[in-house]
Amino acid sequence: MNRGRVWLAVMALWAFWGLVSAGALADDRSLPAVIRDVQSKIVKIYGAGGFRALEPYQSGVLISADGYVLTAHSYVLDADYITCTLDDGRKFEAKLLGADPRLEVAVLKIEATDLPYFDLAKAVVAAEGTRTLAFSNLFGIAFGEEPASVQRGVVAAVTALEARRGVFESLYTGRVYVVDAMTNNPGAAGGALTNIQGELLGMLGKELRNARNNTWLNYAIPISQLTSSVELIRAGKVPPAPEDGPDKKLPNPMTLEALGIVMMPNILPRTPPFVEKVRPNSPAAKAGVMPDDIILFIDDALVQSVDSLGAALARIAIDERIRLTVERDRALVEVTLEVPLEEQTPKRKTPEGQGTQTNADGNR
Amino acid sequence: MMFRRRPNEPQRRSGAERDFKLQIANLQFAICNSCLSCVVLCLALFSPTATAADVEESVLKSEADRIAAVAKAAPSVLAIFAQGGQGGGSGVVITPDGYALSNFHVTKPCGNYMQCGMADGKLYDAVIVGVDPVGDVALIKLFGRDDFPTAELGNSDLVQAGDWCFSMGNPFLLATDFTPSVSYGMVSGVHRYQYPAGTLLEYADCIQTDAAINPGNSGGPLFDAEGRLIGINGRGSFEKRGRVNVGVGYAISINQIKNFLGGLRSGRIVDHATLGAQVVTGETGDVVVTNILEECDAYRRGLRVDDEIVRFAGRPIRSANALKNMLGTLPRDWRVPLAYRRDGQIHEIYVRLMGVHRKDELIAKTDGGGVPEPPQPKPKPGEPMPEGRRPDGQPNGKEPGDQGDGESEKSKDGNGRRRPPFRMPQALPKAEKMPEIVKQHFEKGDPGFVNYFFNQQNQDRLWRGVTAQGDFSQFEGAWTLSGMAMGNVGEFKIELTNIGAGIELPTGDTDMNVAEGLAARLNPPESGGLLSTLWLWRKYLVEGPKKFGKLEYRGTAPLPMREGLYDVLVGTTEGVDCLFFFEPAGGMLVALEMFPEGTDADPCEVYFLEYQEHEGRHFPRRLEVRYGDRVFGVYEVAKVELNKSGDQAP
């Protein structure tokens, strides 16, 4: 095929160039050439959103030749149909492999081969003063084969975001590269921060507004912070909770009712798993689950909707202890729930189909 | 970890430089003990003389180059103020006699004249010359000098992402002494498309930059690293962060403006082009026609639904966006090459482009009161900079909260305090009356013009060029041209008089009578009206622009298969429109096109391929006549007879 031949030619050229320049390639390329190379690894991601201030798009970075995409975990990915448009204009449906909301990172997979990509193992670290380039499809400016936008800046600080809790509302509290360029705009999340040689430094984070003085932080999460989590997701070790119930029903599965949790009415295709009510004296109340909590994980499985919450519970026996990770006031809280022995047996005799719970239990 | 400063380092002194020195110190004294390092470090930090010696040669050079580029560019930059100081923006001078570019949305609130501050600290009166409301460009002319400092025009087609660039202008109207502000940055993207507001203020094929573009920068120049003008800043992406730079500004490419410059000099309201066809991008990057108007030229030239457009106006087309981008840079009525593929075969045609607007529609939109409305934030964010407004969105001259516009939240700073109100520089004179020099250069003219004075100037210029080639005013009698018709191999004879024309060809003799109207008999058949076209040519040469009828300078346009742009004069008389194309240097008439008025028919095209000397005057020696898709004939003029008086019917 034509594309294959072009690819071979490009590879041959690279090999030749490598011989000639003996490894000095990165430094010898002009800035626009470095930029062009990085742009080829940036993808435009389209998903949920499109109303109010929620743009239905963001950015991503190819991290393997066979279509793994690093991006920010956000509402954009809460869609049944996510697409990635490559730098060459090709459009692919993407599958969400998994996410780590604690790092606000997600990994997508598209079915493609021979893609240009960043090897996360070769990502570099930077100190304050390092000159940077930021690549993203901020404001959704680029369409189709149009290349991502590039902005220049300097690492102004390498610091923990934690110290700013209550000011910048972010689930991520680790170290960040703060840059002096206006990088973190709508649609920029998931883009790449590189040094001026085009080596990957970090992933651009979501927009962060300082609630106190109405300023916006421009930052990227260092790749070193993301690598282990991304590797786990890639290895399939933190898959999202399934949307459907198990093929074989457990004789005595865990239910929301037994836990004492009432979820938000399940009216959307992917209703976000918000807790509406917690029954008094229930296992959930004892563990400290609160109304308005959003459930992110059951044990280590990512929960993306009320349906997937029900499906995940259906795979757990009622006598098991479960760990929920919830988001509360833009912070992560972990709680452990256990259904007391005396409530486990009578549960079976309780008439089913009460109120909102039936919608939420995943076994409709 | 080694820290290196690279060439083209932006000006970030304090922090970065200190780190830099620290690193240098560490590098140089890595083998020394820590005590010594510390001493040296302290020396490096506090010794004022250490700076120059420590910095790499290439860094110093790029700094010097950057300073030189800014110094070269700065004198041409304008701070534009409306009369009385109500609003303004930026601009840039492009000719020594004072023509300058700005945004339409900057000059529109100024009205017909404005004042421009330059880096020399002086204010100059200026008048509106022409506007391009779709492209958001305005041309003005400054008075008071014939040696204005000018910006060197660059080639924006060569600009690429990653190029260094800088914007200049008067953001937030900071410069009370008119010294322009400079902000350095990078080209973030090229060939960007930003949607119009309705049909106006469309930014097609524009340059995206992270150089700070703020309110007040509108109309100002974007320069490349060498200080060449590559664009006119006019728009930024804003959303929820208030009306300040968020790292995304857009500049109208200078190459687009070059296309419109002739039209802008004509004193008119110029319109952009549309193809008359709809296209979609297919799965494999093919751009396929899905719909086409039967009355458009592209249809007459053969373009049909399902044809695949591969090139347009010299650029390969691989997406519908690319076609939209290219179209957005072209004036209406231009004729540009288009290549399409059908059944595996490439066809190349020249297409005459339609206007985006009907003439009256654009006039109504342009002359309507008020500043043009900002574009819709969706589907793509991006709005023109609000001129004469402070970053908090309040109009100048008003205290915050004067108008209950619900923006009070934005006008507060982070602690809920009101920001101090921005005030216009007080130095500006409040001239409410049109200055004398402006009066001498302003004539509103008919609808469709913003300043007819400049149209008249150009008509006069073209006529001076024509008369320099030869004065034909005394040859009011019959003109006879004869020689060999190359196409149909045989002799021809053309006779032109005040009342009509006739032609003898091997294929037969035909004539034309003006009394019936020039469009009544388009003879000879299949020529589209060669006799009427030549009759108008003679009329223009003999009677001159004053007696010709309605004439209008339209600007510049290309001709098929020829390099460069040609001055275009349009004459409307006896039921036809006739376009005269002049070579820009020398004023030689090179082509004529005659359209029967009010129809979608093809024109008769006459090209004067060669000139010869005839009794001390330049006279065409070879004529090529085209109609539709084919050459009607080529005529070698061997004998010319020009009579001074007497009406002889053909």
HADDOCK unambig.tbl for C-alpha pairs under 7 A between the chains (distance, minus, plus):
assign (segid A and resid 31 and name CA) (segid B and resid 162 and name CA) 6.05 0.50 0.50
assign (segid A and resid 32 and name CA) (segid B and resid 160 and name CA) 6.91 0.50 0.50
assign (segid A and resid 32 and name CA) (segid B and resid 161 and name CA) 6.07 0.50 0.50
assign (segid A and resid 32 and name CA) (segid B and resid 162 and name CA) 4.73 0.50 0.50
assign (segid A and resid 32 and name CA) (segid B and resid 163 and name CA) 6.64 0.50 0.50
assign (segid A and resid 35 and name CA) (segid B and resid 162 and name CA) 6.48 0.50 0.50
assign (segid A and resid 129 and name CA) (segid B and resid 16 and name CA) 5.24 0.50 0.50
assign (segid A and resid 129 and name CA) (segid B and resid 19 and name CA) 6.87 0.50 0.50
assign (segid A and resid 139 and name CA) (segid B and resid 381 and name CA) 6.60 0.50 0.50
assign (segid A and resid 149 and name CA) (segid B and resid 188 and name CA) 4.94 0.50 0.50
assign (segid A and resid 149 and name CA) (segid B and resid 189 and name CA) 5.45 0.50 0.50
assign (segid A and resid 150 and name CA) (segid B and resid 188 and name CA) 4.43 0.50 0.50
assign (segid A and resid 150 and name CA) (segid B and resid 189 and name CA) 6.89 0.50 0.50
assign (segid A and resid 151 and name CA) (segid B and resid 186 and name CA) 6.50 0.50 0.50
assign (segid A and resid 151 and name CA) (segid B and resid 188 and name CA) 5.73 0.50 0.50
assign (segid A and resid 151 and name CA) (segid B and resid 210 and name CA) 5.95 0.50 0.50
assign (segid A and resid 152 and name CA) (segid B and resid 186 and name CA) 6.50 0.50 0.50
assign (segid A and resid 181 and name CA) (segid B and resid 247 and name CA) 6.99 0.50 0.50
assign (segid A and resid 182 and name CA) (segid B and resid 246 and name CA) 5.57 0.50 0.50
assign (segid A and resid 182 and name CA) (segid B and resid 247 and name CA) 4.82 0.50 0.50
assign (segid A and resid 212 and name CA) (segid B and resid 414 and name CA) 6.22 0.50 0.50
assign (segid A and resid 213 and name CA) (segid B and resid 414 and name CA) 3.60 0.50 0.50
assign (segid A and resid 213 and name CA) (segid B and resid 415 and name CA) 6.33 0.50 0.50
assign (segid A and resid 214 and name CA) (segid B and resid 414 and name CA) 5.53 0.50 0.50
